[in-house]
Amino acid sequence: MFTLSLTEDVELCPLEPWRAEEFLTHLDRARAHIEPWVSPSFVASDLDSARAVLQSYADRWARDAGGIWGIWRRGTLVGGVMFVSFDVVRGVCEAGCWLEPAGEGHGLVSRAVGRIVDWAVRERGIHRVEWRTNARNARSIATARRLGMRLDGTMREVYPGPAGRVDMEVWSVLALEWRGARSDAGEHRVE
């Protein structure tokens, strides 16, 4: 896994199992904010389940099938990004994110997702990056748009939710589109 500087006071670092206590503390701050939008299995409620979430991503990384990175702002974990799935043979991966309220409004998710997508496309040869989101998650949809993704479609009533079955939107960007969105300076244009 890699560590990257996103801004002067923000780093994107591997979120490894040994950070479970810090991850749980962060989830306690973020829980009410992210629960409507992320898988219930992700929102760990105790140290063992927090460690299990991070271990599952460490195992994916070891199998070249996914990965997870935390976003630290001024030394505090405020969110993160991940590859929920990563298949080099098919050339397809799914990116995702989460953020606590203290991290919002600084463009952190767009920068962080942009970095991992760029790595997947340029270094690993991924052809298609997917973004799956609850159709009511306006912030996630806005992130997909900022990253230059296109809406592929809506899968209706995919899973049960507290207010009834949930529609899931699938967004994507293809490698050629991603490369074409790069500026002359070599940086991806993420707003």
C-alpha positions in Angstrom: 0.0 0.0 0.0 1.1 3.6 -0.5 1.1 6.8 1.4 0.3 10.1 -0.5 0.1 13.7 0.5 -3.2 15.2 -0.7 -2.7 18.7 0.7 -0.3 20.4 3.1 -2.1 19.0 6.1 -3.8 15.9 4.6 -2.4 12.4 4.0 -3.8 9.3 2.4 -2.3 6.3 4.2 -3.0 2.6 4.4 -5.7 1.8 6.9 -4.2 -1.5 8.3 -5.6 -3.8 11.0 -3.2 -2.5 13.7 -5.1 0.9 13.4 -8.4 -0.7 14.5 -8.8 1.3 17.6 -8.2 4.6 15.8 -10.7 3.4 13.1 -13.3 2.5 15.7 -12.9 6.0 17.3 -13.4 7.6 13.9 -16.4 5.4 13.2 -18.0 6.5 16.5 -17.7 10.1 15.3 -19.0 9.2 11.8 -21.5 6.5 12.5 -24.8 8.5 12.3 -23.5 10.4 9.3 -22.4 7.3 7.2 -24.8 4.6 8.3 -27.5 5.4 5.7 -25.0 5.1 2.9 -22.5 2.3 3.6 -22.8 -1.4 4.2 -23.8 -2.3 7.8 -20.9 -4.7 7.9 -18.5 -1.7 7.4 -19.7 0.3 10.3 -18.0 -1.7 13.1 -19.4 -1.3 16.6 -16.6 -2.7 18.7 -12.8 -3.3 18.5 -13.1 -6.8 17.2 -15.4 -5.9 14.4 -13.3 -2.9 13.5 -10.3 -5.1 13.3 -12.2 -7.6 11.2 -13.2 -4.9 8.7 -9.6 -3.7 8.3 -8.4 -7.3 8.1 -10.8 -8.1 5.3 -9.3 -5.2 3.3 -5.8 -6.3 4.2 -6.7 -9.8 2.9 -8.1 -8.3 -0.3 -4.9 -6.3 -0.8 -2.8 -9.4 -0.3 -5.0 -11.2 -2.9 -4.7 -8.1 -5.3 -8.5 -7.8 -5.0 -9.0 -4.5 -3.1 -7.6 -2.1 -0.6 -8.4 0.6 1.9 -6.7 3.9 2.8 -7.5 6.4 5.5 -7.6 10.2 5.1 -5.8 11.9 7.9 -6.4 15.6 8.3 -4.0 17.3 10.7 -3.2 13.9 12.2 -6.8 12.8 12.7 -8.5 10.1 10.7 -11.6 11.8 9.1 -12.5 9.3 6.4 -11.1 7.1 3.7 -11.3 5.5 0.3 -11.2 2.0 -0.9 -11.3 -0.5 -3.7 -14.3 -2.6 -2.8 -13.3 -4.9 -5.6 -10.3 -5.0 -7.9 -9.9 -7.4 -10.8 -6.8 -6.8 -13.0 -7.7 -9.8 -15.2 -11.1 -8.3 -16.1 -9.7 -4.7 -15.9 -12.6 -3.6 -13.6 -12.6 -2.3 -10.0 -15.1 -0.6 -7.7 -14.0 2.5 -5.7 -15.8 3.8 -2.6 -15.4 6.3 0.2 -16.7 7.5 3.5 -16.2 10.7 5.4 -17.1 12.1 8.8 -18.6 15.6 9.0 -15.4 17.2 10.2 -13.7 16.2 6.9 -16.5 17.6 4.6 -16.1 20.7 2.4 -12.4 20.4 1.7 -12.4 18.3 -1.4 -10.7 15.4 0.4 -12.7 12.6 -1.1 -12.4 13.8 -4.6 -8.7 14.2 -4.3 -8.2 10.8 -2.6 -10.5 8.9 -5.0 -8.8 10.7 -7.9 -5.4 9.4 -6.6 -6.4 5.8 -6.3 -8.2 5.8 -9.6 -5.2 7.3 -11.3 -3.0 4.6 -9.8 -5.4 1.8 -10.8 -5.6 3.0 -14.4 -2.0 4.1 -14.9 -0.1 1.6 -12.8 -2.3 -1.5 -12.8 -4.0 -1.2 -16.2 -7.6 -1.1 -14.9 -9.9 -0.3 -17.8 -13.2 0.5 -16.0 -13.6 2.0 -12.5 -17.1 1.7 -11.0 -18.8 3.8 -8.4 -21.9 2.3 -6.8 -24.1 4.4 -4.6 -27.5 4.6 -3.0 -29.6 6.6 -5.5 -30.5 9.1 -2.7 -26.8 9.8 -1.7 -26.4 13.3 -3.3 -22.9 13.8 -2.0 -21.7 10.5 -3.5 -23.3 11.3 -6.8 -21.7 14.7 -6.8 -18.3 13.0 -6.2 -18.9 10.7 -9.1 -19.7 13.7 -11.3 -16.6 15.6 -10.2 -14.5 12.6 -11.1 -15.9 12.6 -14.6 -17.9 9.4 -14.2 -21.0 8.7 -16.2 -24.2 7.2 -14.9 -24.5 3.7 -16.4 -27.9 3.1 -14.8 -30.0 2.4 -11.7 -30.5 -1.0 -10.2 -33.9 -0.9 -8.6 -34.6 -2.1 -5.1 -31.3 -3.9 -4.7 -31.3 -4.3 -0.9 -33.5 -3.6 2.1 -33.1 -0.3 3.9 -34.8 1.3 7.0 -37.2 3.2 4.7 -37.9 0.4 2.2 -35.8 -1.2 -0.5 -32.9 0.9 -1.9 -32.1 1.8 -5.5 -28.5 1.6 -6.4 -26.9 3.8 -9.1 -23.8 2.6 -11.0 -21.4 5.2 -12.3 -18.2 4.5 -14.2 -15.2 6.0 -15.9 -13.2 4.2 -18.5 -9.4 4.4 -18.7 -9.4 6.4 -22.0 -11.9 8.9 -20.5 -9.8 9.2 -17.3 -6.6 9.7 -19.2 -8.3 12.3 -21.5 -9.3 14.3 -18.4 -5.7 14.9 -17.4 -4.4 18.4 -17.6 -1.1 19.4 -19.4 0.6 19.4 -16.0 -0.2 15.7 -15.6 -2.7 16.2 -12.7 -6.2 14.9 -13.0 -8.7 17.7 -13.0 -10.7 17.0 -9.8 -12.8 19.9 -8.7 
